[in-house]
Amino acid sequence: MPDKWEYPWYAAWDLAFHMVSFVEIDPYFAKEQLLLVLQENYMHPNGQIPAYEWNFSDVNPPVHSWAVWNVYEKDMKRTGAPDYVFLEKAFQKLLLNFTWWVNQKDKSGTDLFEGGFLGLDNIGVFDRNHMPEGITRMQQADATSWMAMFTLNMLRMSLELAKTNTIYEDMVSKFFRHFLNIAWAMHHIGKKDISLWDDQDNFYYDVVEMSNGMTNRLRVRSLVGIIPLFAVEIIHKELFDQLKQFKIRAVEIVRTRPDLASLISNIEEFNIEGNYLFSIMRGFRLGHLLKRLFDEDEFLSDYGIRSLSKYHEKYPFVFQHNGHHQIQYEAGESRSNMFGGNSNWRGPIWLPLNYLIIQSLRKYYLFYGDDYTYEFPTGSKKKLNLKQIANELSKRLIKLFEPNTAGKFQYHADDSSKFFTKDEHFKHEHLFYEFFNGDNGKGLGASHQTGWTALIANLIMEIED
């Protein structure tokens, strides 16, 4: 974390996002930093990447593989030459990390994952690291989806490495099967076959298992239920045609286990450009989820996607079990004392999750193209394709850094002290705030610390016509 005010310290998932921006100015440094966290100095021999140095047992979302692939692609686009050495080095260590997650965060071996707060602090109705007595475990929609995303990242890297070394075709098959298993598990929990997807609300929720054997969905509309969107990858048929052994094995898996394959997008079907879609979310689920995501009374703000639905401002979610647990929409800093009172995922806008949403929409567009359109915003009767929507979301986030009608950057629009908007040394300089108010875009949290807000530069560069 580039933090001169306090002290230099590392946070695993912050670093991953930092490097996806940093590769645009120094690819060597970006690759070096991603490999550093995978060295024995940081990675435990069992494969764990600690979240940060003050608690080695905590975990961040497993986004390191996503960052490695993004840095590899951006570097190759810039130089025209694939850095297979970097990719293979990272892949070998990420195999250990993937196995650690499977062994440690899927304790019952059902392909449903836990992980506690996973960097999202107080996004849950209670502390997901310390659940109320009487809850034996929580099946987390976000942890399971992060792992589905991790699996697709590893599958994509395997395909790339198999171009020059066919041994990696075995890894492609392994991660393909694991992806199908996770997709199946998300919709079949326990004896009653409960699903993380709720057909009544058309949304993904965490599910708690009680000591009496009952299960209960925690109906909190938060980014936790949006993260399944990130488990998406586009792969061109030419790559499949090159890897004949994997193609044979994939077809065999689909033929012998149609119950698994039926739960994801049709991976036997490619579009007119020859693209296959690998995704947990099928068409009707995607449509329902996007309807909520693009609703200005729920997730969509003038300045990006909120971390908690505005629906919960009027309708707090209450969970009565060994105490009163409540979560309510708060646009700015949270009043919750959870995690020392410095937890702000109950309404504010965070750049890294917004960036992943936009990147995912662009991938879906590569498969669905111009024929699939959605209302944006929901209820406006204005229909756009997913690339256009990704651009519109990017513009809302970019607006945070643009001068408003009063000549102030939007994140300083209500700067009562006038310091940042009047001082000669600050008024023309940007501050990269940790997060932003979900209603008015005010910059909040650390203003000099969180490098992942630099992803705003990526959004500017990646807007497409």
FENGI-V586594 format. One record per backbone hydrogen bond with DSSP energy under -0.5 kcal/mol. CO is the residue of the C=O (numbers start at 1). NH is the residue of the N-H. E is the energy in kcal/mol with one decimal. If there is no record, write none. Layout:
CO,NH,E
CO,NH,E
This chain:
1,3,-2.0
1,9,-0.8
2,4,-0.5
10,53,-0.6
11,15,-2.6
12,16,-1.5
13,17,-1.8
14,18,-2.7
15,19,-2.2
16,20,-1.1
17,21,-1.0
18,21,-0.9
18,22,-2.8
19,23,-2.1
21,24,-1.6
22,25,-2.0
22,26,-2.5
26,30,-2.1
27,31,-2.5
28,32,-2.4
29,33,-2.6
30,34,-1.9
31,35,-2.1
32,36,-2.0
33,37,-1.5
35,38,-0.8
36,39,-1.6
39,42,-1.6
39,43,-2.9
42,50,-0.5
44,47,-2.5
48,44,-2.6
48,50,-0.7
51,12,-2.4
52,55,-0.9
55,52,-0.5
55,58,-1.2
58,51,-1.7
61,63,-2.3
63,67,-2.2
64,68,-2.6
65,69,-2.4
66,70,-2.3
67,71,-2.9
68,72,-2.5
69,73,-2.6
70,74,-2.7
71,75,-2.5
72,76,-2.3
73,77,-2.4
74,78,-1.8
75,79,-2.6
76,80,-2.9
82,84,-1.4
83,87,-2.1
84,88,-2.9
85,89,-2.4
86,90,-2.4
87,91,-2.6
88,92,-2.3
89,93,-1.5
90,94,-2.6
91,95,-1.8
92,96,-0.9
93,97,-1.8
94,98,-3.0
95,99,-2.2
96,100,-2.2
97,101,-2.1
98,102,-2.2
99,103,-2.4
100,104,-2.8
101,105,-2.4
105,114,-2.0
106,109,-1.7
113,140,-1.8
115,118,-0.9
117,120,-2.3
120,123,-1.4
121,124,-0.6
127,130,-1.0
132,135,-1.6
134,136,-0.6
134,211,-2.5
137,209,-2.9
138,140,-0.8
139,141,-0.5
139,207,-2.4
140,144,-2.3
141,145,-1.6
142,146,-3.2
143,147,-1.9
144,148,-1.7
145,149,-2.5
146,150,-2.7
147,151,-2.5
148,152,-2.0
149,153,-2.5
150,154,-2.4
151,155,-2.3
152,156,-2.6
153,157,-2.2
154,158,-2.3
155,159,-2.3
156,160,-1.9
157,161,-2.6
158,162,-2.2
159,163,-0.6
160,163,-0.9
161,164,-1.1
161,165,-1.3
165,168,-1.9
166,169,-2.0
167,170,-1.4
168,172,-1.8
169,173,-2.1
170,174,-2.0
171,175,-2.5
172,176,-2.1
173,177,-2.3
174,178,-2.2
175,179,-2.2
176,180,-1.9
177,181,-2.2
178,182,-2.2
179,183,-2.3
180,184,-2.3
181,185,-2.5
182,186,-2.0
184,187,-1.4
185,188,-1.5
186,196,-3.3
186,197,-0.6
188,190,-0.5
189,194,-1.9
190,193,-1.3
194,189,-2.4
196,205,-2.7
197,199,-0.6
198,202,-2.1
198,203,-1.0
203,198,-2.9
206,218,-2.5
207,139,-3.4
208,210,-0.5
208,216,-2.1
209,136,-2.4
209,137,-1.2
210,213,-2.0
214,210,-3.3
216,208,-2.8
217,219,-1.0
218,206,-0.5
218,220,-2.7
219,221,-0.6
220,222,-1.2
221,309,-2.7
222,225,-1.7
223,226,-1.2
223,227,-1.7
226,229,-2.3
227,230,-2.2
228,231,-1.2
230,232,-2.2
231,280,-1.5
233,278,-2.9
235,276,-3.1
236,239,-1.2
236,240,-1.1
237,241,-2.8
238,242,-1.3
239,243,-1.2
242,244,-1.1
243,247,-2.1
244,248,-2.2
245,249,-2.1
246,250,-3.1
247,251,-2.2
248,252,-1.8
249,253,-2.3
250,254,-2.4
251,255,-2.3
252,256,-2.6
253,257,-2.3
257,260,-1.3
257,261,-1.8
258,262,-2.1
260,263,-1.4
261,264,-1.3
265,267,-0.9
266,269,-1.4
269,277,-0.6
271,274,-2.0
274,237,-2.9
275,271,-2.0
276,235,-1.7
276,278,-0.6
277,279,-0.6
278,233,-2.4
279,265,-1.9
280,282,-0.6
282,286,-2.9
283,287,-2.4
284,288,-2.0
285,289,-2.6
286,290,-2.5
287,291,-1.7
288,292,-1.3
289,293,-2.4
290,294,-2.4
292,295,-1.4
292,299,-1.2
294,296,-0.6
294,377,-0.6
294,378,-2.2
295,298,-1.9
295,300,-1.8
298,310,-2.1
299,306,-3.0
301,304,-1.2
304,301,-3.1
305,350,-0.5
307,223,-2.0
309,312,-1.7
310,313,-2.0
310,314,-0.6
311,314,-0.7
311,315,-1.7
312,329,-0.6
316,318,-0.5
317,327,-2.3
318,320,-0.5
319,321,-0.9
319,325,-1.7
323,321,-1.9
323,325,-0.6
325,319,-3.4
327,317,-2.3
331,438,-2.3
337,340,-1.1
338,341,-1.1
339,342,-1.1
346,330,-3.7
348,307,-1.3
349,436,-2.1
350,354,-1.7
351,355,-2.9
352,356,-1.9
353,357,-2.0
354,358,-2.4
355,359,-2.7
356,360,-2.2
357,361,-2.3
358,362,-1.9
359,363,-1.5
360,364,-2.4
361,365,-2.1
362,366,-1.4
363,367,-0.7
364,367,-1.0
364,368,-2.9
365,369,-2.8
368,371,-0.7
369,372,-0.6
371,373,-0.7
372,386,-0.6
374,384,-2.4
377,380,-2.2
381,383,-0.7
382,376,-2.8
384,374,-2.5
385,389,-2.2
386,390,-2.2
387,391,-2.1
388,392,-2.3
389,393,-2.7
390,394,-2.1
391,395,-2.3
392,396,-1.7
393,397,-1.8
394,398,-2.8
395,399,-1.9
397,400,-1.3
398,401,-1.9
399,402,-1.2
400,411,-1.5
402,410,-1.5
404,407,-2.1
408,404,-3.2
409,412,-2.5
410,413,-1.8
411,443,-2.2
412,415,-2.0
414,416,-1.3
415,418,-0.8
418,422,-1.4
419,423,-2.6
423,426,-1.3
423,427,-2.8
426,429,-2.0
431,433,-1.0
435,444,-2.8
436,349,-3.2
437,441,-1.5
442,437,-2.6
444,434,-0.9
444,435,-1.6
446,434,-1.6
447,432,-1.0
449,451,-1.1
450,453,-1.4
451,454,-2.1
452,455,-1.7
453,456,-1.8
454,457,-2.2
454,458,-0.6
455,459,-2.1
456,460,-1.8
457,461,-2.2
458,462,-2.1
459,463,-0.7
460,463,-0.7
